[in-house]
Amino acid sequence: MSAEQNYTIKQDGEYEVVIQKSKFIAHFKRVTSEEDAQTFIQAIKKAHWSANHNCSAYIIGARNEFQKANDDGEPSGTAGLPMLEVLRKRELKDTVVVVTRYFGGIKLGGGGLIRAYGGTVSAGLDAVGIVERIAMQRLTLTVDYGWIGKVENELRQSSYLLDDIVYADTVTFHISVPVEETEAAMAWLVDLTNGQGGLETQDQRIIERDFVR
């Protein structure tokens, strides 16, 4: 996976399941800093102060710079780490999850806890959804009116995004292409117009699209 492409949760949300009479509630939030993650964790702990455990895990940063797991009183390695491993396996970034547990009276054992916490996060991620984030380079291609049909038709059949068409004395196509494909896309557009179009790079943007395993 390139630096221009990564995954995160589609939306903030919750997922609840009962396992051996214990209630597990996974709380998900998209964050951009450790401070945001810790604020969210503390907010969940405050809201569920009567719960037996509020275990947490997060991964933040373009290069996964910040990763942390907390068992919050569960046996070491049976809660936070399995939760973190699910985030890693899904290749998620900028995501924090807190799993609240209300103990139901039946002990699950180490293996049972690992499966319960990891499974709750995995099922919760399926519920809230995952998106793929892609860095896109904006381009503008300006051509005479005689090129409209050919250029528009080729763009709509390509994998590139045709954002807008502006009609003035000439016609300007606003196009978005994956950052790593910028040079290839520009070469293709030059070839498409026999070098008769005015081609410029603009700013970059991030697009999100639903990701299905």
C-alpha positions in Angstrom: 0.0 0.0 0.0 1.5 3.3 -1.0 1.8 6.4 1.2 -0.9 8.0 -1.1 -3.4 5.3 -0.2 -4.6 4.2 3.2 -7.7 3.0 5.1 -9.7 4.4 8.0 -13.2 4.0 9.4 -16.1 5.4 7.4 -17.8 6.9 10.3 -17.8 7.1 14.1 -20.0 4.5 15.7 -20.7 1.8 18.2 -21.2 -2.0 18.1 -22.6 -4.1 20.9 -22.5 -7.9 21.5 -23.1 -10.2 24.4 -20.6 -13.0 24.9 -21.1 -15.5 27.8 -23.4 -13.0 29.5 -20.8 -10.2 29.4 -21.8 -7.2 27.3 -19.1 -5.8 25.0 -19.5 -2.4 23.4 -17.0 -1.2 20.8 -16.8 2.6 20.4 -15.0 3.8 17.2 -13.8 7.3 16.3 -11.7 8.8 13.6 -8.9 11.0 15.1 -5.8 12.9 13.9 -3.7 13.1 17.1 -2.9 11.2 20.2 -4.5 14.0 22.2 -7.8 13.5 20.3 -7.6 9.7 21.0 -6.9 10.1 24.7 -9.8 12.7 24.9 -12.1 10.1 23.3 -10.9 7.3 25.6 -11.5 9.4 28.7 -14.9 10.4 27.5 -15.9 6.8 27.1 -14.5 5.9 30.5 -16.6 8.8 32.0 -19.7 7.7 30.2 -19.3 4.1 31.2 -17.8 4.6 34.6 -19.7 1.7 36.1 -18.3 -0.8 33.5 -15.7 -3.4 34.6 -13.3 -2.4 31.9 -12.8 0.2 29.1 -10.0 -1.2 27.0 -8.5 0.8 24.2 -6.3 0.8 21.1 -5.4 3.2 18.4 -3.2 3.8 15.4 -2.5 7.3 14.2 -0.3 8.9 11.5 0.6 8.4 7.9 3.4 6.0 8.9 1.6 4.6 11.9 3.7 6.7 14.2 1.5 6.4 17.2 0.2 3.1 18.3 -1.0 2.2 21.8 -3.0 -0.5 23.5 -4.4 -0.6 27.1 -5.9 -3.6 28.9 -7.6 -1.4 31.6 -7.5 -4.2 34.2 -8.0 -7.2 32.1 -5.1 -9.8 32.2 -2.1 -8.4 30.3 -2.2 -9.0 26.6 -5.8 -10.2 26.5 -7.7 -7.0 25.5 -5.8 -4.0 24.2 -3.3 -5.9 22.1 -5.8 -8.1 20.3 -7.8 -5.0 19.6 -4.7 -3.3 18.2 -3.9 -6.3 16.1 -7.3 -6.1 14.4 -6.6 -2.4 13.5 -3.2 -3.4 12.1 -4.6 -6.4 10.1 -7.2 -4.1 8.5 -4.4 -1.6 7.8 -6.3 1.2 9.5 -5.0 4.6 10.3 -6.2 7.6 12.4 -8.6 5.3 14.3 -9.3 4.8 18.0 -11.5 2.1 19.5 -12.6 1.6 23.1 -14.3 -1.7 24.1 -16.4 -1.4 27.2 -17.1 -4.6 29.1 -19.9 -5.2 31.6 -19.0 -8.5 33.3 -21.8 -11.0 33.2 -20.4 -13.5 35.8 -18.8 -16.0 33.6 -15.0 -15.9 33.3 -13.7 -16.3 29.7 -10.1 -17.2 30.3 -7.2 -15.8 28.4 -8.0 -17.2 25.0 -11.7 -16.4 25.4 -10.9 -12.8 26.3 -8.5 -12.4 23.3 -11.3 -13.8 21.0 -13.9 -11.7 22.6 -12.1 -8.3 22.4 -10.6 -9.0 18.9 -13.9 -10.3 17.6 -15.9 -7.4 18.9 -13.6 -4.9 17.2 -13.6 -6.9 13.9 -17.4 -7.2 13.8 -17.7 -3.5 14.9 -15.5 -2.4 12.0 -17.7 -4.3 9.6 -20.7 -2.5 11.1 -19.3 1.1 10.9 -17.6 0.5 7.6 -14.1 1.2 6.2 -13.1 3.6 3.5 -10.0 3.8 1.3 -8.4 7.2 1.2 -6.5 8.1 -2.0 -4.4 11.2 -2.6 -5.4 12.7 -5.9 -3.7 15.3 -8.1 -5.9 17.9 -9.8 -5.2 18.7 -13.4 -6.8 21.1 -15.9 -6.8 20.5 -19.6 -7.9 23.4 -21.8 -8.8 22.7 -25.4 -10.6 24.2 -28.4 -14.3 23.3 -28.8 -13.4 20.9 -31.6 -11.8 18.5 -29.0 -14.8 18.4 -26.7 -16.3 15.1 -27.9 -13.1 13.1 -28.1 -11.6 14.3 -24.8 -14.8 13.9 -22.8 -15.5 10.5 -24.2 -12.0 9.2 -23.5 -12.0 10.7 -20.0 -15.3 9.1 -19.1 -14.0 5.7 -20.2 -10.8 6.1 -18.3 -10.1 5.4 -14.6 -9.5 9.1 -14.0 -12.1 11.4 -12.4 -13.7 14.1 -14.5 -14.6 16.6 -11.9 -16.0 19.4 -14.0 -16.1 21.0 -17.5 -16.0 24.7 -17.8 -17.2 26.3 -21.1 -15.8 29.7 -22.0 -13.8 30.9 -25.1 -12.2 27.5 -24.8 -13.2 24.4 -22.8 -11.4 23.4 -19.6 -11.6 19.9 -18.2 -11.0 19.6 -14.5 -9.5 16.1 -13.8 -8.3 14.2 -10.7 -5.8 11.4 -11.0 -4.0 9.3 -8.3 -0.8 11.2 -7.3 1.5 8.3 -8.3 -0.1 8.3 -11.8 0.3 12.0 -12.4 3.1 11.8 -15.0 1.5 8.9 -16.9 -1.9 10.7 -16.9 -0.3 13.9 -18.2 1.5 12.0 -20.9 -1.7 10.4 -21.9 -3.6 13.7 -22.1 -0.9 15.2 -24.2 -1.0 12.3 -26.6 -4.8 12.4 -26.6 -4.8 16.0 -27.8 -1.8 15.7 -30.0 -0.1 18.3 -27.8 -2.7 20.9 -28.7 -4.2 21.2 -25.2 -3.1 23.5 -22.3 -2.2 21.2 -19.4 -1.6 22.4 -15.9 -1.3 20.8 -12.4 -3.3 22.3 -9.6 -3.6 21.3 -5.9 -4.0 17.9 -4.4 -7.1 16.4 -2.6 -8.1 13.3 -0.7 -11.0 11.2 -1.9 -12.7 8.4 0.0 -14.4 5.4 -1.3 -16.1 2.5 0.4 -13.7 -0.5 0.9 -15.1 -4.0 0.8 -12.9 -6.9 1.8 
